[in-house]
Amino acid sequence: MDDLDTLFATARTQFPPPGDDLVARVLADAAAQQPGPAIPRRHRSRGAGWLQDLLGGWPALTGVIAAGLAGLWIGAAPPAGVEGLAAELVGTTQTVTFLPETDVTLFEDPTDG
């Protein structure tokens, strides 16, 4: 056991220097990982893009728009389950007709098919 401890102590004090090719590869890898020069950001005016900047860019703005359109769609034409739940919670129902029955014939084309 003492021989092994002596061998490890010797190995800790005497180590060969790394080869030139290893040092060159390590330095090349380190240089590849270094950040490039900073690209200055353009200063945009506070015109149309202020909402996009406020929300966090196009992905977030797209999500907000999709949620708003879905809410508009569900509000304009609610499914039966949602309409029943609303009637249960509020106690009354309201029906809104955007195109009355009499005006629907205005959009029909008599020459069509």
Phi, psi and omega per residue, in radians:
M1 nan -0.617 3.130
D2 -1.154 -0.584 3.127
D3 -1.145 -0.654 3.137
L4 -1.183 -0.730 3.095
D5 -1.096 -0.675 3.111
T6 -1.148 -0.715 3.125
L7 -1.103 -0.754 3.109
F8 -1.168 -0.681 3.116
A9 -1.114 -0.704 3.105
T10 -1.156 -0.702 -3.139
A11 -1.147 -0.594 3.119
R12 -1.224 -0.530 -3.107
T13 -1.573 -0.443 -3.105
Q14 -2.085 1.944 3.083
F15 -2.355 2.499 -3.112
P16 -1.316 2.559 3.089
P17 -1.230 2.631 3.139
P18 -1.164 2.664 3.134
G19 -1.250 2.806 -3.123
D20 -1.125 -0.628 -3.140
D21 -1.181 -0.644 3.096
L22 -1.139 -0.775 3.135
V23 -1.094 -0.713 3.129
A24 -1.120 -0.704 3.125
R25 -1.176 -0.717 3.129
V26 -1.123 -0.762 3.135
L27 -1.167 -0.619 3.100
A28 -1.170 -0.704 3.082
D29 -1.135 -0.695 3.124
A30 -1.150 -0.693 3.128
A31 -1.172 -0.589 3.116
A32 -1.210 -0.472 -3.113
Q33 -1.505 -0.188 -3.122
Q34 -1.211 2.442 3.097
P35 -1.173 2.601 3.129
G36 -1.345 -3.104 3.121
P37 -1.153 2.513 -3.128
A38 -1.189 2.289 3.106
I39 -1.651 2.123 -3.116
P40 -1.157 2.418 3.131
R41 -1.416 2.468 3.062
R42 -1.278 2.453 3.062
H43 -1.551 2.039 3.130
R44 -1.606 2.651 3.067
S45 -1.296 2.806 -3.132
R46 -1.470 0.748 -3.120
G47 -1.407 -2.078 -3.022
A48 -1.309 -0.343 -3.049
G49 -1.538 0.098 -3.079
W50 -1.166 -0.617 3.130
L51 -1.225 -0.691 3.097
Q52 -1.077 -0.766 3.116
D53 -1.154 -0.655 -3.117
L54 -1.154 -0.692 -3.072
L55 -1.501 -0.299 3.089
G56 1.965 0.378 3.055
G57 1.827 -3.093 -3.073
W58 -1.104 -0.709 -3.140
P59 -1.045 -0.749 3.140
A60 -1.214 -0.703 3.137
L61 -1.143 -0.644 3.094
T62 -1.120 -0.709 3.104
G63 -1.119 -0.703 3.120
V64 -1.144 -0.731 3.126
I65 -1.124 -0.761 3.125
A66 -1.089 -0.733 3.116
A67 -1.142 -0.685 3.111
G68 -1.137 -0.748 3.115
L69 -1.161 -0.663 3.092
A70 -1.127 -0.707 3.101
G71 -1.140 -0.676 3.086
L72 -1.127 -0.739 3.141
W73 -1.118 -0.817 -3.138
I74 -1.162 -0.591 3.110
G75 -1.245 -0.609 -3.115
A76 -1.393 -0.652 -3.112
A77 -2.355 1.297 -3.058
P78 -1.223 2.529 3.024
P79 -1.141 2.830 -3.071
A80 -1.044 -0.661 -3.138
G81 -1.140 -0.690 3.135
V82 -1.238 -0.708 3.132
E83 -1.137 -0.708 3.100
G84 -1.149 -0.687 3.115
L85 -1.154 -0.720 3.113
A86 -1.121 -0.721 3.125
A87 -1.130 -0.614 3.135
E88 -1.211 -0.714 -3.100
L89 -1.298 -0.749 -3.066
V90 -1.518 -0.649 3.138
G91 1.816 -0.327 3.127
T92 -2.368 2.794 3.069
T93 -2.102 2.611 3.087
Q94 -2.170 2.352 3.087
T95 -2.019 2.258 3.132
V96 -2.030 2.220 3.106
T97 -1.911 2.085 -3.141
F98 -1.407 -0.622 3.107
L99 -2.153 1.804 3.119
P100 -1.066 2.766 -3.092
E101 -1.000 -0.626 -3.076
T102 -1.262 -0.476 -3.097
D103 -1.513 -0.137 -3.088
V104 -1.155 -0.546 -3.112
T105 -1.200 -0.296 3.119
L106 -1.163 -0.462 -3.074
F107 -1.635 -0.075 -3.128
E108 -1.422 2.466 3.114
D109 -1.815 1.991 -3.075
P110 -1.193 -0.360 -3.132
T111 -1.524 -0.125 -3.103
D112 -1.340 2.224 3.001
G113 0.645 nan nan
